[in-house]
Amino acid sequence: MSGVEHLPPWAAVITAVLLLMGAAVTVIGSLGLLRLGTFYERVHAPTLGTTLGTVFIAAASMVFFSVLQSRLVLHEILIVALGAATTPIALTVLVGAARFRDTAERAQLVEPDER
């Protein structure tokens, strides 16, 4: 038994709502990855979905385990902080690499003047 039967109804509702919101935001970010056209458009939607979805799911976990254990559980704050720090950094690195590649490809298309 996981102790779910001892969870008060108000905590169960808050946990369920937060989990559904986190899942919905993550799915919307994934759909943005599929629907958007260019790489620069595609890279933006999943990073927003990942960051905000993680915040909602971690908040649901904090509510659930804090109520069950009768003490404040804050381990998830570390997960959210690391995710919020690393996801935008990864986005910046990916976009920078793509811009470098695009610039190099454009430079190869332009032929030097023959004098």
Residue frames relative to the residue before (quaternion, step in Angstrom):
aa qw qx qy qz dx dy dz
M 1.0000 0.0000 0.0000 0.0000 0.00 0.00 0.00
S 0.3314 -0.7634 0.5280 0.1690 3.52 -0.98 0.87
G 0.5356 -0.6420 0.3994 0.3761 3.61 1.21 -0.14
V 0.3656 0.7516 -0.4805 0.2657 3.57 1.25 0.17
E 0.6161 0.5653 -0.3514 0.4211 3.58 1.06 -0.63
H 0.6673 0.4809 -0.3000 0.4832 3.60 1.22 -0.34
L 0.4907 0.6646 -0.4265 0.3682 3.59 1.27 0.00
P 0.4279 -0.6983 0.5017 0.2785 3.62 -0.75 0.95
P 0.6269 -0.5771 0.3675 0.3726 3.60 -1.08 0.64
W 0.6361 0.5317 -0.3490 0.4369 3.62 0.96 -0.74
A 0.6637 0.4903 -0.3026 0.4769 3.60 1.02 -0.78
A 0.6252 0.5334 -0.3359 0.4602 3.57 1.07 -0.71
V 0.6540 0.5058 -0.3115 0.4685 3.59 0.99 -0.81
I 0.6592 0.4993 -0.3121 0.4677 3.60 0.90 -0.89
T 0.6517 0.5136 -0.3104 0.4639 3.58 0.95 -0.88
A 0.6717 0.5002 -0.3010 0.4562 3.58 0.89 -0.92
V 0.6556 0.5080 -0.3168 0.4602 3.59 0.94 -0.87
L 0.6705 0.4944 -0.3020 0.4635 3.59 0.90 -0.89
L 0.6465 0.5101 -0.3212 0.4676 3.59 1.00 -0.77
L 0.6694 0.4918 -0.3050 0.4659 3.57 0.92 -0.83
M 0.6391 0.5114 -0.3296 0.4705 3.58 1.02 -0.75
G 0.6528 0.5115 -0.3100 0.4648 3.59 0.97 -0.82
A 0.6626 0.4905 -0.3039 0.4775 3.56 0.97 -0.84
A 0.6519 0.5215 -0.3184 0.4491 3.60 0.96 -0.83
V 0.6624 0.4965 -0.3110 0.4669 3.59 0.91 -0.87
T 0.6548 0.5098 -0.3110 0.4633 3.58 0.99 -0.80
V 0.6512 0.4999 -0.3138 0.4771 3.59 0.99 -0.79
I 0.6338 0.5179 -0.3342 0.4673 3.60 0.98 -0.79
G 0.6422 0.5105 -0.3207 0.4735 3.61 0.99 -0.76
S 0.6507 0.5054 -0.3110 0.4738 3.57 1.03 -0.76
L 0.6423 0.5071 -0.3215 0.4764 3.58 1.02 -0.74
G 0.6086 0.5440 -0.3445 0.4637 3.57 1.09 -0.65
L 0.6118 0.5435 -0.3394 0.4639 3.55 1.11 -0.69
L 0.7004 0.4627 -0.2675 0.4731 3.57 1.00 -0.80
R 0.7479 0.4594 -0.2275 0.4216 3.58 0.91 -0.90
L 0.6721 0.5170 -0.3202 0.4225 3.60 0.96 -0.74
G 0.5523 -0.7033 0.3737 0.2463 3.53 -1.11 0.81
T 0.8150 0.2461 -0.1285 0.5086 3.58 0.51 -1.12
F 0.6797 -0.4839 0.3606 0.4170 3.53 -1.30 0.30
Y 0.6681 0.5225 -0.3046 0.4335 3.57 0.93 -0.91
E 0.6491 0.4682 -0.3157 0.5097 3.59 1.12 -0.56
R 0.6681 0.5353 -0.2988 0.4216 3.58 0.94 -0.88
V 0.6729 0.5252 -0.3142 0.4156 3.57 0.94 -0.78
H 0.6339 0.5756 -0.3326 0.3952 3.60 1.12 -0.55
A 0.6811 0.5285 -0.3040 0.4054 3.61 0.79 -0.98
P 0.7022 0.4545 -0.3130 0.4499 3.67 0.73 -0.83
T 0.6304 0.5300 -0.3633 0.4357 3.61 1.02 -0.60
L 0.6333 0.5005 -0.3350 0.4861 3.59 1.04 -0.67
G 0.6582 0.5158 -0.3016 0.4581 3.57 0.96 -0.88
T 0.6498 0.5181 -0.3151 0.4584 3.54 0.99 -0.81
T 0.7038 0.4746 -0.2813 0.4476 3.56 0.79 -0.99
L 0.7314 0.4183 -0.2521 0.4760 3.59 0.71 -1.02
G 0.6222 0.5394 -0.3392 0.4548 3.60 1.04 -0.70
T 0.6471 0.5134 -0.3103 0.4705 3.56 1.01 -0.81
V 0.6244 0.5374 -0.3386 0.4546 3.59 1.00 -0.77
F 0.6863 0.4787 -0.2926 0.4628 3.60 0.85 -0.93
I 0.6820 0.4820 -0.2979 0.4624 3.60 0.88 -0.88
A 0.6451 0.4998 -0.3234 0.4789 3.59 1.02 -0.72
A 0.6248 0.5217 -0.3425 0.4691 3.61 1.04 -0.70
A 0.6276 0.5208 -0.3342 0.4724 3.60 1.02 -0.75
S 0.6537 0.5066 -0.3078 0.4704 3.58 0.96 -0.82
M 0.6441 0.5225 -0.3228 0.4560 3.58 1.00 -0.79
V 0.6532 0.4967 -0.3161 0.4761 3.59 0.95 -0.85
F 0.6686 0.5298 -0.3014 0.4260 3.57 0.82 -1.02
F 0.7667 0.3792 -0.2158 0.4710 3.57 0.66 -1.08
S 0.5919 0.5532 -0.3779 0.4480 3.62 1.11 -0.47
V 0.6725 0.4792 -0.2970 0.4795 3.58 0.97 -0.83
L 0.6813 0.4949 -0.3003 0.4480 3.61 0.89 -0.85
Q 0.7644 0.3699 -0.2037 0.4872 3.58 0.94 -0.81
S 0.3765 -0.7642 0.4506 0.2669 3.60 1.32 0.01
R 0.6834 0.3460 -0.3116 0.5622 3.56 1.07 0.75
L 0.5914 -0.5944 0.4169 0.3509 3.53 -1.20 0.54
V 0.1462 -0.7751 0.6120 0.0565 3.57 -0.78 1.07
L 0.0257 -0.8443 0.5332 -0.0475 3.55 -0.50 1.20
H 0.3166 0.7747 -0.4975 0.2281 3.62 1.20 0.30
E 0.6384 0.5693 -0.3202 0.4073 3.55 1.07 -0.76
I 0.5347 0.6206 -0.4123 0.3987 3.59 1.18 -0.41
L 0.6223 0.5320 -0.3351 0.4663 3.59 1.07 -0.70
I 0.6384 0.5203 -0.3219 0.4670 3.59 0.98 -0.82
V 0.6695 0.4911 -0.2939 0.4735 3.58 0.90 -0.93
A 0.6601 0.5130 -0.3173 0.4477 3.60 0.91 -0.88
L 0.6797 0.4725 -0.2966 0.4761 3.59 0.90 -0.86
G 0.6557 0.5028 -0.3160 0.4663 3.59 0.98 -0.75
A 0.6720 0.4899 -0.2939 0.4711 3.55 0.98 -0.83
A 0.6725 0.4759 -0.3037 0.4786 3.59 1.13 -0.49
T 0.7545 0.4267 -0.2334 0.4407 3.59 0.84 -0.91
T 0.6155 0.5728 -0.3660 0.3989 3.62 1.00 -0.63
P 0.6905 0.4367 -0.3122 0.4848 3.68 0.79 -0.76
I 0.6057 0.5406 -0.3614 0.4585 3.60 1.08 -0.60
A 0.6529 0.4988 -0.3123 0.4769 3.57 0.95 -0.84
L 0.6151 0.5377 -0.3381 0.4671 3.60 1.03 -0.76
T 0.6727 0.5003 -0.2968 0.4572 3.58 0.88 -0.93
V 0.6590 0.5004 -0.3111 0.4675 3.60 0.94 -0.83
L 0.6622 0.5066 -0.3091 0.4576 3.59 0.92 -0.86
V 0.6755 0.4778 -0.2966 0.4769 3.58 0.90 -0.89
G 0.6330 0.5281 -0.3335 0.4574 3.59 1.01 -0.73
A 0.6563 0.4954 -0.3081 0.4784 3.58 0.99 -0.82
A 0.6520 0.5054 -0.3177 0.4674 3.60 0.98 -0.78
R 0.6462 0.5035 -0.3243 0.4729 3.61 0.98 -0.77
F 0.6297 0.5238 -0.3308 0.4687 3.58 1.01 -0.77
R 0.6567 0.5017 -0.3024 0.4751 3.59 0.95 -0.89
D 0.6656 0.5021 -0.3067 0.4592 3.58 0.88 -0.89
T 0.6509 0.5088 -0.3122 0.4691 3.58 0.98 -0.82
A 0.6557 0.5032 -0.3112 0.4691 3.59 0.98 -0.83
E 0.6513 0.5043 -0.3219 0.4667 3.60 0.98 -0.77
R 0.6520 0.5040 -0.3165 0.4698 3.60 0.98 -0.77
A 0.6387 0.5279 -0.3258 0.4552 3.58 1.02 -0.74
Q 0.6532 0.5017 -0.3125 0.4733 3.60 1.08 -0.65
L 0.6332 0.5395 -0.3335 0.4435 3.59 1.11 -0.57
V 0.6691 0.4521 -0.2878 0.5148 3.56 1.12 -0.63
E 0.2557 -0.7873 0.5434 0.1397 3.55 -0.54 1.16
P 0.4944 -0.6550 0.4706 0.3242 3.60 -0.96 0.73
D 0.5684 -0.5897 0.4538 0.3510 3.56 -1.19 0.58
E 0.2595 -0.7435 0.5913 0.1740 3.53 -0.96 0.84
R 0.0391 -0.8205 0.5700 -0.0218 3.59 -0.48 1.16
